[in-house]
Amino acid sequence: MLLAWIYGEGAVEMEKLDLDEVRRGVSKLLRQIFEKQFNATPIKSVVRTQWASNPLARGAYSYRSVATEENGGSAIILSEPLCVGENHPIVCFAGEATSYYRHSAVHGAVEAGFREAVRLIESLKDK
């Protein structure tokens, strides 16, 4: 299995291609890099994200770094919802960057999603 990160405009363009074109491009790249040292087997399948074309994500990705923390962007700050009235959340923020304990992995994003679901459920109970 090979995981490749394609970002920026390259990721946007990659999502416009059909999977066979993506497979051919990855195969070409692997041949150029490894052909002299390894005999790579043909690629069997390709799975890709489509964050850039997803209207709910629009290519968004967030993460925390040392600079984030130094500039006051802790998980607690990043996870604060936008509220109206008496702390009724109207926009909640989840994702690995908002995870208090697992800020660099999928399970942090899942944890943050559950946290925000609980926040919304609790706020609706007050109604």
N, C-alpha and C positions, 0 to 999 in steps of 0.2 A: 504494500500500500504506500502511496505517495501523497503527501499533503502539500499543496502549493498555495501560497498567498499571492494573489494578484490584487493590486490596489489602485486607487485613483482612476484615471481615464481608461487604463488598461482593463480594469475590472468591468467598467461600463461597456466597453467594446466587446469583451469576452462574452458577456451575457447576451449580446445580440447574435452571436454565432450559434449554429446548430452544434449538437454534441459531437458529431463526426469531425467538424472543423476544429473544435477544441482538442479532441483526441489527436488529430494529425499535428497540430501545433505543439502539443506536449511531447509527442513522439519525436518530432524534429529537434526540439530543445534537448531532450535526453540523449539522442544520438550525438548531437554536437558536443555535449559535455562529457559523455561517458564512453563513446564508441571505441576509443583506443584501449580502454582498460577493461570494459565489461561487455558482455553479450546480453543486453537487456531483452527480456521477453516482450512480445507485443502487449499493448494496453488492452485489457479486457473490458473495462467499463470506466465511465467518467461520471462523477456526481459533482454538482456544483451548486453553490448558493446563488441566489438571485436577489441580493439585497438592493442593488442599485435600481432594479426595475420593480421592486415591491413598493407599492404606494404607501404602505405603513412604515417601512423602514427608510426608504429613499437613500440607501447607501450609508446610513448612520452607523457609527461604531464608536464606542467610548471606552476609555481605559484610564486608570490612574497611574501616575508616575510619582517619583520623588518630588518633582517640581510642582505637581498638583497639590501634594500635601503641604509643601513649603508655602504655597500661595493660598492656603485656607480651603482647598477643595477636598476635604475629607469625605469619606463615604456618607457620614451623617449629614453633611451639608448637601451633597449631591442627591441624596435620597429624600430631601424635604419636598413634600408636594406643594403645588400651588393651590391655595384654599380661598374660599369665599365665606362670608358670614362667620359663624362660630366654628372655625376650623373644619369646614366641610371641604374635603379634597375634590378638586375638579380635574386636575392633571397630576398623575402620579409617575414617579420615575423608578424604573427597575433596571436590571442589567448588571453585568459583573462589576462595572465601575462603582455601583452603589452598594455593593455587598460589603458588609462590615468585616467578614472573616475570610471570604473566598473570592477576593477581588480579581483574580486572574484566570478564571476558568468557567466553563459552562455551568458547573454546579453552583457557582456564585450567582450567575444570572437567574438560574432556576430558583434559588433561595430568595433572591430579591423579588422575583415575580410573586412567589407565595407571600412574602412579607407585605407587598402592596395589595394583593388580593384580600388579605386579612384586614389591612387598613381600610379598604373600601367597604368590606362587609361590616366592620365595626361602625363606620360612619353612617351606614344606612340603618343600622339597628337603632341609632339615636332618633331617627325620624318618626 
